[in-house]
Amino acid sequence: MKKVFLTAAIVLGGLSTFAAPAMALSQTDEVVMTTQEEYKLIKAEELPQAVKDALAVDFETATLDKAYVNEKLEYKLELTVEGAATTVYADKDGNWIEKE
């Protein structure tokens, strides 16, 4: 009789631990939404003079590979600095912007 109760306890204990992670998982689900800014490719000549000046002062040895602009007139500049590719962002007045 002891063996029957012990077997039943082990089986029920095993089933309850199997179901527990599924219930805990459903309670901690989160929805993370991010927005991606739309940038449009432009020619280097289309950059505002303030952005060109800031680029010349702060990145003297850099080569501008590509330039993009978004609706807020923020500029994404893909540069090559001493052989390393990097991306920087600037506003229309030539001020650098921190982006993640």
Secondary structure, DSSP 8 states (H G I E B T S, - for coil): -HHHHHHHHHHHHHHHHHHHHHHHHHHS-----------EEE-GGGS-HHHHHHHHHH-TT-EEEEEEE-TT--EEEEEEETTEEEEEEE-TTS-EE---
